[in-house]
Amino acid sequence: MTNDFEGKVVLITGAGKGKGRTLAEEFAKRGASVAANDISPVNLDELVDQSGGRIKAYVDDVAKKVAAQSIVNQVEDDFGRIDILINHAAVEPRVALLDMDEWDWHRVLDVNLTGVFLMMQSVGRVMRARGCGVVINLISALPLDARADSARNKAAYNTSMTGLVALTRSAANELSSFGIHIHAVGTGIEKFHQAESSVPSEFVDAVMFLCRSTLNGQIVNAEGK
């Protein structure tokens, strides 16, 4: 394993489990300092303990503006910079559209879309001041066939993920003049795939490649966990 991210500071939301945790561990192995955010400290405690001092926990709710800004301020105070932002925090309730409570709808959009917006905005200002940075938004399966069982009872979630693709594209276009590169990497997003052939198809490899690349606005349908 090479230390190709030595000296880099990576902020990952929703780092307590899933792909966020996988990336936190991978960046730490590659020499980065990782600021791991999650709304619960439960999974972060183990992650930090096993990191050899490479990972620091930040517990807060990215869907709240004050909390999101607080996370960014704390990371800046602790490390002096933020080179890479990985947006992974998301909620995915399985509730039929006709039975869905308004609170569930708002919470999904607040975390999955508004949280990404708030983090991109706050971290983007830090990156703009330095003239560089990379943001990667992680997207999970969006079935191509809306009739498939895996697509049912996920109206709010699928809406938020589709919106996240649009937000990524808009941000990539708007922030490129500041030296900030924005991408989306996900699984099951074939219909949105729009990436250069040089981008690896495996999930972790794709993220690592984009974090070192000068490419911008890549929408990558990745393979693997």
MIMI-853400 format. One record per residue (C-alpha): residue in one letter; x, y, z. Coordinates in steps of 0.1 Angstrom, whole numbers, padded with zeros to 4 digits, always signed. Last residue first. Layout:
<recs>
aXYZ/...
</recs>
This chain:
<recs>
k-0187-0027-0024/g-0181-0037-0060/e-0187-0020-0094/a-0190+0017-0102/n-0214+0038-0122/v-0194+0070-0124/i-0207+0104-0130/q-0176+0125-0137/g-0180+0163-0134/n-0143+0172-0133/l-0110+0155-0143/t-0078+0167-0128/s-0072+0134-0111/r-0059+0124-0076/c-0093+0122-0058/l-0108+0108-0090/f-0085+0078-0090/m-0091+0071-0053/v-0129+0071-0058/a-0127+0049-0089/d-0104+0024-0072/v-0127+0021-0043/f-0158+0015-0065/e-0143-0007-0093/s-0149+0007-0128/p-0116+0026-0130/v-0118+0061-0147/s-0097+0063-0178/s-0128+0057-0200/e-0141+0091-0191/a-0173+0092-0172/q-0210+0098-0179/h-0231+0071-0162/f-0266+0084-0154/k-0285+0055-0168/e-0260+0030-0153/i-0267+0042-0117/g-0267+0008-0100/t-0236+0016-0079/g-0223+0050-0072/v-0197+0076-0077/a-0206+0113-0082/h-0179+0139-0090/i-0170+0175-0082/h-0136+0191-0089/i-0127+0224-0072/g-0102+0246-0090/f-0122+0278-0083/s-0134+0279-0119/s-0146+0243-0115/l-0172+0254-0089/e-0202+0261-0111/n-0200+0233-0136/a-0192+0206-0110/a-0219+0220-0087/s-0245+0217-0114/r-0235+0182-0123/t-0234+0171-0086/l-0267+0187-0078/a-0283+0168-0108/v-0269+0135-0096/l-0281+0143-0061/g-0316+0150-0073/t-0318+0114-0086/m-0305+0102-0053/s-0331+0122-0034/t-0360+0111-0055/n-0349+0075-0051/y-0349+0079-0014/a-0383+0096-0012/a-0400+0071-0035/k-0384+0040-0019/n-0414+0018-0012/r-0407-0002-0043/a-0375+0001-0064/s-0360-0032-0051/d-0391-0051-0062/a-0387-0040-0098/r-0414-0019-0114/a-0392+0012-0116/d-0369-0007-0138/l-0335+0011-0139/p-0331+0005-0102/l-0313+0034-0084/a-0286+0018-0063/s-0265+0040-0040/i-0249+0074-0047/l-0217+0087-0032/n-0209+0124-0037/i-0173+0131-0043/v-0158+0166-0037/v-0122+0174-0046/g-0102+0205-0038/c-0083+0235-0051/g-0078+0273-0050/r-0070+0275-0013/a-0098+0300-0005/r-0121+0281-0029/m-0115+0249-0009/v-0126+0265+0023/r-0157+0280+0006/g-0164+0246-0010/v-0163+0230+0025/s-0192+0251+0037/q-0212+0249+0004/m-0204+0212-0003/m-0214+0203+0033/l-0246+0223+0032/f-0256+0209-0003/v-0248+0174+0008/g-0269+0177+0039/t-0297+0193+0019/l-0298+0163-0005/n-0296+0130+0014/v-0301+0143+0049/d-0328+0169+0044/l-0344+0150+0015/v-0348+0118+0036/r-0359+0137+0067/h-0385+0156+0048/w-0402+0125+0034/d-0400+0107+0067/w-0416+0137+0085/e-0444+0139+0060/d-0454+0103+0069/m-0454+0078+0041/d-0484+0055+0038/l-0494+0064+0002/l-0458+0064-0009/a-0450+0030+0007/v-0422+0032+0033/r-0388+0017+0031/p-0367+0043+0049/e-0333+0051+0033/v-0311+0076+0052/a-0279+0091+0038/a-0244+0103+0049/h-0219+0095+0022/n-0206+0129+0011/i-0168+0125+0006/l-0149+0158+0009/i-0112+0161-0001/d-0085+0186+0006/i-0097+0201+0039/r-0072+0224+0057/g-0057+0234+0090/f-0060+0200+0105/d-0077+0205+0139/d-0091+0240+0134/e-0102+0232+0099/v-0118+0200+0110/q-0136+0219+0138/n-0148+0246+0114/v-0161+0221+0089/i-0180+0202+0116/s-0195+0234+0130/q-0207+0244+0096/a-0226+0212+0092/a-0240+0215+0127/v-0252+0251+0122/k-0268+0241+0088/k-0285+0210+0100/a-0286+0180+0077/v-0250+0172+0085/d-0261+0159+0120/d-0231+0157+0144/v-0203+0135+0157/y-0168+0143+0145/a-0144+0114+0149/k-0106+0115+0142/i-0089+0090+0119/r-0051+0085+0114/g-0043+0078+0150/g-0035+0042+0144/s-0068+0037+0127/q-0083+0008+0148/d-0095+0029+0177/v-0110+0055+0153/l-0131+0030+0135/e-0142+0013+0167/d-0154+0046+0181/l-0170+0057+0149/n-0195+0029+0149/v-0212+0040+0181/p-0206+0077+0178/s-0239+0084+0160/i-0247+0112+0136/d-0215+0103+0117/n-0184+0122+0106/a-0149+0108+0101/a-0121+0134+0096/v-0094+0114+0080/s-0057+0123+0079/a-0044+0106+0048/g-0015+0081+0046/r-0029+0055+0022/k-0041+0032+0050/a-0061+0062+0064/f-0077+0067+0029/e-0087+0031+0028/e-0102+0030+0063/a-0122+0061+0057/l-0133+0047+0023/t-0146+0015+0037/r-0164+0034+0065/g-0182+0056+0040/k-0190+0027+0018/g-0210+0010+0046/k-0206+0022+0082/g-0196+0050+0106/a-0183+0073+0079/g-0217+0090+0072/t-0198+0121+0062/i-0162+0118+0051/l-0136+0147+0055/v-0102+0139+0039/v-0071+0158+0048/k-0041+0152+0026/g-0005+0151+0040/e+0001+0115+0027/f-0025+0106+0002/d-0003+0084-0021/n+0011+0066+0010/t+0015+0034-0010/m+0000+0000+0000/
</recs>
